[in-house]
Amino acid sequence: MKERYFSLVVAVVASLLIASCGKDDNPTSPPKPPPPPTEVSLGDIKVERELFAKVLKSQILATSYYRAEGGSSIQHIGPLILGMSLQDLDFDALKDLSFSFSHGVYEATYGRDHLRFVFFFAENFDSFNAGDTIFYNLFAIDSYVRNVIITLHGISYDEGTLFHLINGSIHFDGLKPVVSIGAEKLLFSMEYNGVLNIEQPNNLTDTLDAFVRTSPANVQLIANQLINEGYTLMFDSTRYVSQYYNVAGVIDTSHFNVRKREGDYWIDGEMSGRIVQNGISFYYRGTYSNHGENFTDFYLTPERSSRVGRSRQENNMRSGRFTSVTGDTLSFQLP
């Protein structure tokens, strides 16, 4: 009995020893993940991710501002143009929009933003030739009628210089005329200068300048474009400097198409420019919208013939994600 018990104990101990010999006394740790990349591949070169993120952030910041400036300029003059074309002339329009008038130029200042526009004759008009600047205020009553007097026999008045711009008959609300004018006889041209200073961390400032212009166009046509296919705004001499991101940028060409939709103005456009960061010039071309897709293609040459990657931005223009043609990705977000 004792021998059988002893044999059983020996067998158990032996099995335990064999099992323990099969175990690794020094198990290896799971492999550590590789460190995150510090560079992003852009064609034939590699750029530090931190530096290129600054390029992406400054570009989305500038584009957001320019898109907003296009909307701001049209917010001021859109109702004016539509009102002139689709309803009776509002003689208080300039007062409501804080415009002044002098020598044919209508102007308004909003903070550091400055808007000016001019009307021209679209065709020969009395002693004026097509293309002449209209030096008379289109929103002043005495440009159409003067010396209005109510008598027992009705209302008498003298014709003003622009009297024959009136469409149809003239009516009066007291001494105030109620008229509509021939918008098809007028041309309109606008310039909008905007300056924005953005306070950044560490007491740094980014400065963005925008200059929006339009070519002279028929007022009735502009109104139709705003309602239908869209009215085009061109950006010119537009630049920005960022102390915070240490970049300088300039807009080469850009245009935005503006349409009135659902009680608001939809803006769709294209823009190309250049950003210089740490001695490297990054060229870009993109498509932007305040209601649709926003993306920017990046290049390393001014010809923009070989794309090195694409940045897709959220519609609020606060964040996005860049993907290079080699598959590198870089997400970014404004502070």
GUPA-723444 format. One line per 4 residues: number of its first residue (from 1); their letters; for each residue x, y, z of C-alpha. Coordinates in nm, 4 decimals. Each point is the difference from the previous one (the first is absolute). Example, Ala and Ser with C-alpha at 12.3 -4.5 7.8 and 13.67 -1.06 7.14 Angstrom:
BEGIN
1> as> 1.2300:-0.4500:0.7800 | 0.1370:0.3440:-0.0660 $
END
This chain:
BEGIN
1> mker> 0.0000:0.0000:0.0000 | 0.2821:0.2341:0.0944 | 0.1802:-0.0832:-0.3247 | -0.3086:0.0823:-0.2076 $
5> yfsl> -0.0452:0.3318:0.1853 | 0.3674:0.0873:-0.0516 | -0.0242:-0.0782:-0.3729 | -0.3048:0.2265:-0.0350 $
9> vvav> 0.1774:0.2901:0.1669 | 0.3033:-0.0447:-0.2232 | -0.2213:-0.0011:-0.3097 | -0.1779:0.3223:0.1029 $
13> vasl> 0.3282:0.1793:0.0767 | 0.1497:-0.1154:-0.3286 | -0.2983:0.1265:-0.1977 | 0.0237:0.3363:0.1713 $
17> lias> 0.3705:0.0244:-0.0784 | -0.0612:-0.0876:-0.3652 | -0.2775:0.2614:-0.0243 | 0.2155:0.2685:0.1593 $
21> cgkd> 0.2821:-0.0764:-0.2399 | -0.2333:0.0814:-0.2907 | -0.0629:0.3535:0.1265 | 0.2145:0.2993:-0.1002 $
25> dnpt> 0.1684:0.1424:0.3067 | 0.0554:0.3301:-0.1865 | -0.3074:0.0673:-0.2122 | 0.0560:0.2713:-0.2615 $
29> sppk> -0.2109:0.3226:0.0196 | -0.2375:0.0738:-0.2904 | 0.1709:0.2126:-0.2681 | -0.0275:0.3715:0.0581 $
33> pppp> -0.1886:0.1982:-0.2648 | 0.2246:0.2083:-0.2238 | 0.0306:0.3654:0.0975 | -0.2393:0.2355:-0.1820 $
37> ptev> 0.1450:0.1428:-0.3202 | 0.1589:0.3415:0.0276 | -0.0116:0.0766:-0.3711 | -0.2529:-0.0056:-0.2801 $
41> slgd> 0.0943:-0.0983:-0.3546 | -0.0741:0.2629:-0.2636 | 0.1119:-0.1315:-0.3340 | 0.3781:-0.0160:-0.0008 $
45> ikve> 0.0466:0.1754:0.3327 | -0.0860:-0.0597:0.3617 | -0.1200:0.2827:0.2234 | -0.0314:0.0072:0.3764 $
49> relf> -0.3598:-0.0713:0.0901 | -0.0115:0.2872:0.2476 | 0.1137:0.2495:-0.2630 | -0.2390:-0.1244:-0.2671 $
53> akvl> -0.2881:0.0025:0.2504 | 0.0615:0.3741:0.0347 | -0.0297:0.0361:-0.3773 | -0.3317:-0.1872:0.0017 $
57> ksqi> -0.1363:0.2026:0.2918 | 0.0979:0.3350:-0.1464 | -0.1495:-0.0934:-0.3352 | -0.3353:-0.1032:0.1478 $
61> lats> -0.0037:0.3127:0.2173 | 0.0584:0.2293:-0.2979 | -0.2492:-0.1799:-0.2235 | -0.2651:0.0158:0.2704 $
65> yyra> 0.0505:0.3753:0.0264 | -0.0144:0.0593:-0.3759 | -0.3116:-0.2115:-0.0337 | -0.1582:0.2030:0.2784 $
69> eggs> 0.1059:0.3294:-0.1601 | -0.1687:-0.0983:-0.3241 | -0.3162:-0.0647:0.1973 | 0.0345:0.3238:0.1951 $
73> siqh> 0.0331:0.2150:-0.3103 | -0.3026:-0.1550:-0.1670 | -0.2037:0.0280:0.3218 | 0.0330:0.3774:-0.0345 $
77> igpl> -0.0637:0.0498:-0.3706 | -0.2205:-0.3024:-0.0794 | -0.3210:0.1457:0.1476 | 0.0778:0.3301:-0.1692 $
81> ilgm> 0.0318:-0.1566:-0.3463 | -0.3008:-0.2264:0.0447 | -0.2080:0.2907:0.1273 | 0.0878:0.2194:-0.2979 $
85> slqd> -0.0959:-0.2747:-0.2414 | -0.3019:-0.1676:0.1533 | -0.1956:0.2690:0.1846 | -0.0537:0.3718:0.0444 $
89> ldfd> 0.3162:0.1971:0.0640 | 0.0774:0.0389:0.3712 | 0.1205:0.3567:0.0502 | 0.1118:-0.0882:0.3540 $
93> alkd> 0.2194:-0.2903:-0.1100 | 0.3283:0.1867:0.0431 | -0.0976:0.1257:0.3425 | -0.0990:-0.3469:0.1135 $
97> lsfs> 0.3332:-0.1422:-0.1198 | 0.2095:0.2941:0.1316 | 0.1252:0.1025:-0.3459 | 0.1238:0.3433:-0.0994 $
101> fshg> 0.0024:0.1427:-0.3524 | 0.2405:0.2398:-0.1710 | 0.0831:0.0619:-0.3674 | -0.1573:-0.3234:-0.1196 $
105> vyea> 0.1588:-0.2231:0.2659 | -0.2000:-0.1734:0.2731 | 0.2081:-0.0948:0.3043 | -0.0382:-0.1612:0.3396 $
109> tygr> 0.2442:-0.0990:0.2741 | -0.0571:-0.2850:0.2446 | 0.2840:-0.0098:0.2516 | 0.3072:-0.0497:-0.2195 $
113> dhlr> -0.2040:-0.1199:-0.2982 | -0.0698:0.2477:-0.2783 | -0.2600:-0.0439:-0.2750 | -0.0372:0.2242:-0.3033 $
117> fvff> -0.2072:-0.0333:-0.3154 | -0.0866:0.1987:-0.3107 | -0.2832:-0.0014:-0.2529 | 0.0452:0.0679:-0.3729 $
121> faen> -0.2401:0.0532:-0.2887 | -0.0425:-0.3238:-0.1938 | -0.1195:0.1914:-0.3079 | -0.0101:0.3540:-0.1281 $
125> fdsf> -0.2212:0.2078:0.2278 | -0.0935:0.3603:-0.0830 | 0.3362:0.1790:-0.0226 | 0.1932:-0.2923:0.1523 $
129> nagd> 0.1737:-0.2794:-0.1872 | -0.0059:-0.3686:0.0764 | 0.2695:-0.0712:0.2597 | -0.0081:0.3467:0.1597 $
133> tify> 0.0023:0.0091:0.3799 | -0.3329:0.1101:0.1484 | 0.0972:0.2957:0.2150 | -0.3532:0.0445:0.1322 $
137> nlfa> -0.1168:-0.1899:0.3060 | -0.2351:-0.2761:-0.1154 | -0.1553:-0.0071:0.3485 | -0.0739:0.3727:0.0294 $
141> idsy> -0.3505:0.1236:-0.0783 | 0.1188:0.3208:-0.1683 | 0.1917:-0.2058:-0.2582 | -0.3432:-0.0887:-0.1405 $
145> vrnv> -0.2375:0.2766:0.1064 | 0.0525:0.3409:0.1583 | -0.2201:0.2768:0.1382 | -0.2902:-0.2333:0.0773 $
149> iitl> -0.3100:0.1989:0.0909 | -0.3456:-0.1210:0.0968 | -0.2736:0.2271:-0.1399 | -0.3761:-0.0079:-0.0239 $
153> hgis> 0.0394:-0.1434:-0.3481 | 0.2455:-0.2731:0.0942 | 0.3781:-0.0221:0.0277 | 0.2452:0.1985:-0.2046 $
157> ydeg> 0.3752:-0.0553:-0.0267 | 0.3032:0.0705:-0.2148 | 0.1828:-0.2847:-0.1685 | 0.3398:-0.0888:0.1395 $
161> tlfh> 0.3047:-0.1119:-0.2017 | -0.0854:-0.3699:0.0345 | -0.3752:0.0371:-0.0497 | 0.0020:-0.2098:-0.3171 $
165> ling> 0.1468:-0.2970:0.1880 | -0.3465:-0.0435:0.1535 | -0.1924:-0.3008:-0.1293 | -0.3672:0.0670:-0.0626 $
169> sihf> -0.1939:0.2644:0.1879 | 0.0928:0.1843:0.3173 | -0.2154:-0.0005:0.3149 | 0.0311:0.1943:0.3228 $
173> dglk> -0.0319:-0.0884:0.3652 | -0.0468:0.3527:0.1267 | 0.2953:0.1904:-0.1441 | 0.2076:-0.3172:-0.0401 $
177> pvvs> 0.0015:-0.1590:-0.3459 | -0.0596:-0.3711:-0.0442 | 0.1914:-0.1202:-0.3052 | 0.1758:-0.2950:-0.1513 $
181> igae> 0.2995:0.0548:-0.2238 | 0.1392:-0.1753:-0.3058 | 0.2715:-0.2161:0.1564 | 0.0869:-0.1293:-0.3479 $
185> kllf> 0.1262:0.3499:-0.0839 | 0.2624:-0.0093:0.2776 | 0.3371:-0.1639:0.0513 | 0.1432:-0.0750:0.3450 $
189> smey> 0.3564:-0.0498:0.1226 | 0.1210:-0.0653:0.3553 | 0.3234:-0.0009:0.2010 | 0.0319:-0.1342:0.3520 $
193> ngvl> 0.3086:0.0369:0.2191 | 0.0133:-0.2027:0.3174 | 0.2656:-0.0261:0.2715 | -0.0130:-0.2514:0.2821 $
197> nieq> 0.2375:-0.0244:0.2953 | -0.0206:-0.3308:0.1846 | 0.1385:-0.0095:0.3520 | 0.1898:-0.3255:0.0484 $
201> pnnl> 0.1644:-0.1564:0.3078 | 0.3283:0.1430:0.1318 | -0.1078:0.3562:-0.0903 | 0.0440:-0.0697:-0.3720 $
205> tdtl> -0.2195:0.1409:-0.2752 | -0.1021:-0.1282:-0.3426 | -0.0944:0.2629:-0.2586 | -0.2166:-0.0796:-0.3010 $
209> dafv> -0.0770:0.2467:-0.2789 | -0.2699:-0.0577:-0.2604 | -0.0881:0.2008:-0.3081 | -0.3198:-0.1039:-0.1776 $
213> rtsp> -0.1015:0.1478:-0.3308 | -0.2589:-0.0501:-0.2701 | 0.0026:0.1008:-0.3639 | -0.2710:0.2435:-0.1158 $
217> anvq> -0.3164:-0.1981:-0.0690 | -0.3617:0.0722:-0.0751 | -0.2010:0.0495:0.3213 | -0.2957:-0.2015:-0.1273 $
221> lian> 0.2372:-0.2794:-0.1025 | 0.1664:0.0005:0.3436 | -0.3389:-0.0324:0.1685 | -0.0882:-0.2934:-0.2251 $
225> qlin> 0.3388:-0.1617:0.0721 | -0.0433:0.0353:0.3751 | -0.3314:-0.1811:-0.0241 | 0.1066:-0.2595:-0.2565 $
229> egyt> 0.3491:-0.1093:-0.1100 | 0.2012:0.2327:0.2240 | 0.1908:0.3299:-0.0013 | 0.3812:-0.0154:-0.0172 $
233> lmfd> 0.2304:0.1815:0.2422 | 0.3728:0.0216:-0.0792 | 0.2752:0.0265:0.2625 | 0.3072:0.2032:-0.0903 $
237> stry> 0.3206:0.1137:0.1791 | -0.0915:-0.2231:0.2911 | 0.2619:-0.1044:0.2549 | 0.0498:-0.1067:0.3594 $
241> vsqy> 0.2815:-0.0217:0.2519 | -0.0063:-0.2272:0.3043 | 0.2381:0.0607:0.2871 | -0.1474:-0.2937:0.1871 $
245> ynva> 0.0514:-0.2532:-0.2796 | 0.3096:0.1778:-0.1372 | -0.1301:0.0070:-0.3577 | -0.0694:0.2538:-0.2718 $
249> gvid> -0.2586:-0.0595:-0.2691 | -0.1417:0.1604:-0.3112 | -0.3075:-0.0786:-0.2111 | 0.0860:-0.0281:-0.3697 $
253> tshf> -0.3501:-0.0401:-0.1421 | -0.3378:-0.0526:0.1547 | -0.3677:0.0438:-0.0673 | -0.3160:-0.0737:0.1930 $
257> nvrk> -0.3441:-0.0541:-0.1429 | -0.2833:0.1360:0.2171 | -0.3658:-0.1080:-0.0180 | -0.2962:0.0843:0.2213 $
261> regd> -0.1471:-0.3245:0.1326 | -0.2357:-0.0819:0.2856 | 0.0200:0.3508:0.1460 | 0.3814:0.0022:-0.0012 $
265> ywid> 0.2872:0.0375:-0.2470 | 0.1712:-0.3167:-0.1212 | 0.3660:0.0481:-0.0881 | 0.1992:-0.2361:-0.2231 $
269> gems> 0.3435:0.0805:-0.1336 | 0.3527:-0.0911:-0.0970 | 0.3279:0.1404:0.1250 | 0.3685:-0.0509:-0.0748 $
273> griv> 0.2921:0.1428:0.1915 | 0.3389:-0.0463:0.1600 | 0.1154:-0.0426:0.3589 | 0.3632:0.0370:0.1087 $
277> qngi> 0.1046:-0.1862:0.3144 | 0.3579:-0.0484:0.1186 | 0.1374:0.0936:-0.3432 | -0.2215:-0.2494:-0.1883 $
281> sfyy> -0.2701:0.1187:-0.2407 | -0.3200:-0.2025:0.0029 | -0.2397:0.0632:-0.2881 | -0.3658:-0.0895:0.0209 $
285> rgty> -0.3278:0.0027:-0.1891 | -0.3333:-0.0754:0.1588 | -0.3781:0.0013:-0.0142 | -0.2004:0.1582:0.2815 $
289> snhg> -0.3650:0.0320:0.0986 | -0.2012:0.1157:0.3005 | -0.2535:-0.2785:-0.0579 | 0.1959:-0.2786:-0.1751 $
293> enft> 0.3427:-0.1608:-0.0350 | 0.3291:0.1769:0.0769 | 0.3353:-0.1400:-0.1124 | 0.3477:0.1247:-0.0919 $
297> dfyl> 0.2595:-0.1642:-0.2243 | 0.3661:0.0728:0.0792 | 0.2962:0.0227:-0.2376 | 0.3722:0.0811:0.0211 $
301> tper> 0.0264:0.1925:-0.3285 | -0.1799:0.3135:-0.1193 | -0.1263:-0.1862:-0.3093 | -0.2069:-0.2218:0.2356 $
305> ssrv> 0.0493:-0.2914:-0.2361 | 0.0736:-0.2783:0.2484 | -0.2158:-0.0235:0.3103 | 0.1732:-0.1149:0.3205 $
309> grsr> -0.3137:-0.0312:0.2117 | -0.3508:0.1171:0.0785 | -0.1426:0.1662:0.3088 | -0.3703:-0.0428:0.0716 $
313> qenn> -0.1481:0.2603:0.2330 | -0.3125:-0.0092:0.2105 | -0.2677:0.2452:-0.1109 | 0.0561:0.2167:0.3080 $
317> mrsg> 0.3614:0.0426:-0.1206 | 0.1405:-0.0803:0.3438 | 0.1549:-0.3407:-0.0632 | 0.0945:-0.2437:-0.2721 $
321> rfts> 0.2129:-0.2928:-0.1079 | 0.2851:-0.0086:-0.2511 | 0.0864:-0.3122:-0.1991 | 0.3136:-0.0106:-0.2130 $
325> vtgd> 0.0202:-0.1911:-0.3277 | 0.2272:-0.2473:0.1791 | -0.2652:-0.0685:0.2656 | 0.1325:0.2101:0.2895 $
329> tlsf> -0.2767:0.1682:0.1998 | -0.0039:0.3030:0.2259 | -0.3023:0.1297:0.1927 | -0.0075:0.3621:0.1106 $
333> qlp> -0.2261:0.2370:0.1910 | 0.0053:0.3716:0.0743 | 0.0373:0.0960:0.3672 $
END
